[in-house]
Structure formats: C-alpha cells, structure tokens
Amino acid sequence: MSDEPRLRKLLGARIRSEANDLKRTEDALANELSISRQHVDNILSGEASLSEIHCMIEKMAAAYPVDAADMRLCEDDCDRGIGLMRAAVAASSGRVFTRRDRNGEQAPYYEYRDTACSRNGPFRPEWIKQLRVVGDDDPENPDVAYNHGHALHQMTFFIGPVNFYWEVAGTRHACRMQTGDSNYITPFWPHSFATRESDKPALILAVTFGGEVRRALRDCYTLRPTALERYYLPSNNPGKARVLLLRQRMQDEGVTESVFMERLGTDAEACDLTRMLDEKHELTVQEQEVLARALHVEVGDLAVPTYRQEEEVVIRHRDDNHSYLYPDRMHPAYRVLPLARCRKMPAMKGLDLEVLGRDASLGALECSLHTYVYNYGKSSVALEWEFEGETHREVLHTEDSVYLRPFVRHGFENTTDQHGQLCVMRAGGGVSIAVQREMSAFAGIDRLIESKRWF
Ligand SMILES: [Fe+2]
C-alpha cells in the first residue's frame, strides 16, 4: 500500500519547517533557489512529485547551511501500522556464513535469515541458526569463533540447545542456553553462539537495535575523534566520570573555578568546590542541589549512569516461577515471562508470551515502544490490531514474524486448542524519554509538523 501522498505532504511540511528556521518566505525560496513561486507552493503543499521535492531539498542544502539528509523522510514501509514477514520469505533470504574451525579451515558457522523489520524502527533483527557443533562448554573451545562485537545493542532469544559465548574486558565466558532463555549484550563486547546437538534445531533471534547513540551517529561521524573522546564518561570509574561531567557543565556554563566559587556565595562554606572536584568524594544531596542551582541544570544533569558490572552482559534463564498472568488472574489472555532486563536500557523490554485464550481483545497490548514479535511455538496465533479506527487480523504461523509501530493496539489469540508461544521484543525509538520531557514543556505540540509561516 503506497504511502506516497502522505509522505509528499510531510516532506512539504518538513521543508516549510526548515525554511521557517532560515527565515525564508516562499518568495525568498523561489528567488534564491531559482524556482517559480508556483512550484515552491506545490512543493510545500505536497502536490509536487517526490523527485521534484527531493530536488528542492538538494537545492536548499547547496544554498543554505542545512543538511539534506536531515530533511529527508522515509516512506512508511508498514501496512496499516505493521510489517509482517512470513516464514517462507524469511527462509528465502537465508545465507550461510563460514568462520574458522579448530583446524583453521573456513567451515559453515551460521545461517542468517531476515525477519520482520521496518526502516522507521530501531530493530535490525536476524534469525540465526547455529551450524557449528561443540562437545563442551569451554569458552576457549577452538571451534568457537568470536566476532569483534558491534555498535548495536543486542537482545537475544534462544531456541534449542545453544551455547552462548561472550568476552568482557579480555575474559571469555560460556553458558548453556535453551528455549525461552534470553540475554542482553552491551555494544562492542565480542560474542558467539554454537549448538550442542547436531540433530536438534538450534537458533537465536538476535534482535539488535540502535539507541540514542545510533541516532546521534551523524554527529559522532562528523566530530573529530579528539572531540568525540571528550564526551566519553568512563562509567566503570564513577568518581572520574562525575568530575569530568561537572567540569564539562562548568565549561558549558562559561565559568572558571574561581568564578564559580564566587557564584556559590554563602553556599561555598557548606560546599567546598575543591572537595566536590575530588574524584574520591561522593556528593551529598545538599551539594548536588547547590551545584545544580548554580549551573542552572537539574540534579539529574550532573549524575553519571550507575555502573553495574553484571549489566555488561545479562543472562536470564527461563523460570516459570517468575511468570505472571496478563491482564489479571481472573481473565488471563497470556502467561508472561519477562526476558533479560537491565536498568541502563530502560526502554528495552522483552517478553515471552504464552497465548492462553481465544479472544485477542482480552489481552490488549499497547505501548510507547517499537515491537518485534516472532512465533516460536508449534501452533498458529491470530494477531488482531487497530489502525486508524479499524480492526485488522492476520494469522501468525510458526516462524512468522511481525513488527508493530508504537501505540498500535494489538492482541493475540489461539487458533486451535494449542497454546501459542511468542517472543516479543520492545525497544525505544527516536522519541526517547529525553525528547518526551523536552517536548512536554512546549506550549503545545500541534504545530510540531509545520503547516504555515510563523514569523
Ligand atoms: Fe551480535
């Protein structure tokens, strides 16, 4: 289903918003870009063709200090709010990758398959079948070939007798996993997967996804490495990280230590700046409040993330004792088992859903996060969802997968007496909690997508 008319209108609005920021009227755009006024109007209203709109974006990027890539928008590749991938389509995308074995020979290691994905979502998930068979749980097994780690976060769902291997700060680890187990892997830690049994299906759903850093990559690529390093706060050394951040805030505020001491005034007696700039010192609540007030920031803006060594790689084994019934015990639609969690990634939420009922409307799910779903059970499950006031339905067969946009209300029901088994992964998109906080302080957001000149 083409979304092009809507996309053209949105691009017109996006160009309008950039022109507003540049204080350029329609006439100014026409004169400076050598385009007729009528054509400018057609582009801003979304009536021009996509190629004409993109041509104007290129002309603006050449004439003004604006970024063409920042003005382009992706066509919505979802159909009524979801993107479905059937198992057969996924299978046709299969490709086998080799890695070295214990003899140094290249031999099959993984089969990769595509799975549901949207260009407007944070996920870059893969279905990965383990082809390398191991006879032990030794993290140094020479048949196990580690990767170098990657920039995306990874939540993994395990199906079958899979061994998980990972390396943190030079030390390698291994763990036996089975169906329903899950993990989280911090970017750039090397890892690998192998199977313990050649005659049983062994695969993982490697749901990789980008977070705030991924969305800031254009800035990161453009900054000089020496500048990029200045932003890095060594989270495993909280004292050093805290002082680096405090000094950064002071520089941003435009104050030296002596100016800042004067600004602290009478507070300086209770809050010794030299002590507060000591890495070994832990700020008291009073010191935090004094610093935040003097720097015109929130207390939270001076806080560095809490370092938890156990969150470098998180492993969660399936434990039915930790399940709960959703929405409640009296009318359960699903038995839910939370997958691997970590507090540094608050918008990462994986759920293992056992579908219990035959009425999808009883188990309505709706959330602010992007959602990826994979049917790993033996039976089909019906997905019902709402989009623009209408209810739609598709049956998810074994190994089918689906991506759902945020706030698409949906539910699942069994199509037979068998209980369905779904892996549900959720991750945040561009509208992060930081964006949400900033936006919520605006006078309103009805004009966020601009439709007229405001100056
Ligand atoms: Fe990975």
Boltz pocket constraint, residues with backbone or C-beta under 6 A from the ligand:
constraints:
  - pocket:
      binder: B
      contacts: [[A, 150], [A, 154], [A, 191], [A, 206]]
      max_distance: 6.0
